Amino acid sequence: MNFKFISVVLTILSLMACASEPTAIRLNPSIIKQSNNIYQEVSAKISVSDLRSTYHIVEVLNADEPSTLIGSTSTLSDVLNQQFSNELAAQGLTLAESSTVTLQFNVERARTYVNQDVLDYRANTIIKLKVNVENPAQTLSKTFTLRATTRGALTANIAELQRDFNLQLSKLIVQVLEDQQLQNFIKG
């Protein structure tokens, strides 16, 4: 009787845990604001495009089962557009649609692949962003790629995957914002 009771309780608890598991990643990169005036009297228009063929953020690969795809609560292009607009403005850049300087951010890859085994998992994240800066005289293209691997016991937790993806996305955004070659090209 005790064994039946314990197994029923464990079954109910596991069903409750599955029901409360988030079904989408919340994209919320955290950037420490640095309001240094890098771009004095410089204006630009920016745009962000997501060039990926599929828009999910996490792909969980299980042996003998189809992959589980997990999307995000907002589009990656919207999140990056907001982040780059805010951060570049904080650096002194004036955002203007009529500007002759354009910054195009193209998301080429952004995914966490989770290899789920019986007792552990390994999550590999890759984010690849191509930045094109054009002024009336010339164009600069630069690609930023970030790779990270995390490991954990048992089953991958979506909250941890979300935290790790946002951390890597934050690092990539900072790399772009602090890139001296891009800064000098934008300033002219």
C-alpha positions as CSV (number, residue, x, y, z in Angstrom):
1,M,0.0,0.0,0.0
2,N,2.8,2.4,0.9
3,F,4.5,1.7,-2.5
4,K,1.4,2.5,-4.4
5,F,0.8,5.7,-2.6
6,I,4.4,6.8,-3.1
7,S,4.3,6.0,-6.8
8,V,1.0,7.9,-7.3
9,V,2.5,10.9,-5.5
10,L,5.6,10.8,-7.6
11,T,3.6,10.5,-10.8
12,I,1.4,13.5,-9.8
13,L,4.5,15.6,-9.0
14,S,6.2,14.7,-12.2
15,L,3.1,15.6,-14.2
16,M,2.9,19.0,-12.3
17,A,6.6,19.7,-13.1
18,C,6.0,19.0,-16.8
19,A,2.9,21.2,-16.9
20,S,4.8,24.1,-15.4
21,E,7.8,23.8,-17.7
22,P,8.0,26.9,-20.0
23,T,7.4,26.1,-23.7
24,A,9.3,29.1,-25.0
25,I,12.6,30.9,-24.3
26,R,12.3,34.5,-23.1
27,L,14.9,36.6,-24.9
28,N,16.2,39.1,-22.5
29,P,19.9,39.9,-22.9
30,S,21.3,42.0,-20.1
31,I,23.8,44.7,-21.1
32,I,25.6,46.9,-18.6
33,K,24.9,50.4,-19.8
34,Q,27.9,52.4,-20.8
35,S,27.0,55.9,-21.8
36,N,30.3,56.9,-23.2
37,N,30.0,59.4,-26.1
38,I,31.7,57.5,-28.8
39,Y,29.6,58.8,-31.7
40,Q,29.4,62.6,-31.3
41,E,27.4,64.2,-34.1
42,V,27.1,61.0,-36.0
43,S,23.8,59.6,-37.3
44,A,22.8,56.3,-38.8
45,K,19.8,54.2,-39.6
46,I,19.8,50.6,-38.3
47,S,17.9,47.5,-39.3
48,V,18.0,43.8,-38.1
49,S,17.1,40.8,-40.2
50,D,16.8,37.2,-39.2
51,L,18.2,35.2,-42.1
52,R,17.7,31.7,-40.4
53,S,15.6,29.2,-42.2
54,T,13.8,28.3,-39.0
55,Y,13.3,30.6,-36.0
56,H,13.4,28.3,-33.0
57,I,16.1,28.9,-30.4
58,V,16.6,25.5,-28.8
59,E,16.6,22.0,-30.4
60,V,16.7,19.1,-28.0
61,L,18.1,16.0,-29.6
62,N,17.0,12.7,-27.9
63,A,18.1,9.3,-29.0
64,D,15.3,7.3,-30.7
65,E,12.9,10.3,-30.6
66,P,12.2,13.3,-32.8
67,S,13.9,16.5,-31.9
68,T,12.0,18.9,-29.7
69,L,12.0,22.5,-31.0
70,I,11.6,25.4,-28.6
71,G,10.9,28.9,-29.9
72,S,11.0,32.3,-28.2
73,T,8.4,34.6,-26.7
74,S,9.5,37.4,-29.0
75,T,11.4,37.5,-32.3
76,L,15.2,37.6,-32.1
77,S,15.2,40.4,-34.7
78,D,12.9,42.6,-32.6
79,V,15.0,42.0,-29.5
80,L,18.3,42.8,-31.3
81,N,16.8,45.9,-32.9
82,Q,15.7,47.2,-29.5
83,Q,19.1,46.3,-27.9
84,F,21.2,47.9,-30.6
85,S,19.0,51.0,-30.9
86,N,19.2,51.6,-27.1
87,E,22.9,50.8,-26.8
88,L,24.1,52.8,-29.8
89,A,22.0,55.8,-28.7
90,A,23.6,55.5,-25.3
91,Q,27.0,55.7,-27.0
92,G,25.9,59.0,-28.7
93,L,24.7,57.7,-32.1
94,T,21.6,59.6,-33.4
95,L,19.2,57.2,-35.0
96,A,17.7,58.7,-38.2
97,E,16.0,57.1,-41.2
98,S,17.4,59.9,-43.4
99,S,21.0,59.2,-42.5
100,T,23.5,58.2,-45.2
101,V,25.2,55.7,-42.9
102,T,23.3,52.4,-42.5
103,L,23.9,49.6,-40.1
104,Q,22.5,46.2,-41.1
105,F,22.6,43.4,-38.5
106,N,21.9,40.0,-40.1
107,V,21.3,37.0,-37.8
108,E,22.8,34.0,-39.6
109,R,22.7,31.5,-36.8
110,A,21.3,31.5,-33.3
111,R,20.6,28.1,-31.7
112,T,21.3,25.9,-28.7
113,Y,21.6,22.3,-29.6
114,V,20.9,20.0,-26.6
115,N,22.2,16.5,-26.7
116,Q,20.1,14.7,-24.1
117,D,21.3,11.4,-22.7
118,V,19.8,9.3,-19.9
119,L,21.9,10.8,-17.1
120,D,23.1,14.1,-18.5
121,Y,23.0,16.6,-21.3
122,R,25.3,18.8,-23.2
123,A,24.1,22.2,-24.7
124,N,26.1,23.8,-27.5
125,T,25.1,27.3,-28.4
126,I,26.2,29.1,-31.5
127,I,25.2,32.7,-32.5
128,K,26.5,34.2,-35.7
129,L,25.8,37.8,-36.6
130,K,27.0,39.6,-39.7
131,V,27.2,43.4,-39.5
132,N,27.2,45.5,-42.6
133,V,28.0,49.2,-42.3
134,E,27.6,51.4,-45.4
135,N,28.4,55.1,-46.0
136,P,28.3,56.9,-49.3
137,A,31.9,56.0,-50.1
138,Q,32.4,52.4,-48.9
139,T,31.0,49.3,-47.1
140,L,32.4,47.3,-44.2
141,S,31.2,43.7,-43.4
142,K,32.2,41.9,-40.3
143,T,31.0,38.7,-38.8
144,F,30.8,38.0,-35.1
145,T,30.5,34.4,-33.9
146,L,30.1,33.1,-30.4
147,R,30.2,29.5,-29.3
148,A,29.6,28.1,-25.9
149,T,29.1,24.6,-24.3
150,T,27.5,23.8,-21.0
151,R,26.9,20.4,-19.4
152,G,24.5,19.3,-16.7
153,A,23.1,16.4,-14.9
154,L,19.9,14.6,-15.8
155,T,17.5,16.6,-18.1
156,A,18.1,20.0,-19.6
157,N,16.2,22.7,-17.7
158,I,14.6,25.3,-20.0
159,A,15.2,28.0,-17.4
160,E,18.9,27.2,-17.4
161,L,19.0,27.1,-21.3
162,Q,17.2,30.4,-21.4
163,R,19.7,32.0,-18.9
164,D,22.7,30.6,-20.9
165,F,21.4,31.7,-24.3
166,N,20.7,35.2,-23.0
167,L,24.2,35.4,-21.5
168,Q,25.8,34.4,-24.8
169,L,23.6,36.8,-26.7
170,S,24.6,39.6,-24.3
171,K,28.3,38.8,-24.8
172,L,27.9,38.9,-28.6
173,I,26.1,42.3,-28.4
174,V,28.9,43.7,-26.3
175,Q,31.5,42.4,-28.8
176,V,29.7,44.3,-31.6
177,L,29.3,47.5,-29.6
178,E,32.9,47.5,-28.4
179,D,34.5,46.6,-31.8
180,Q,37.0,49.4,-32.6
181,Q,37.0,48.7,-36.4
182,L,33.2,49.2,-36.5
183,Q,33.3,52.3,-34.3
184,N,35.9,53.9,-36.5
185,F,34.1,53.1,-39.7
186,I,30.8,54.4,-38.4
187,K,32.5,57.7,-37.2
188,G,33.9,58.1,-40.7
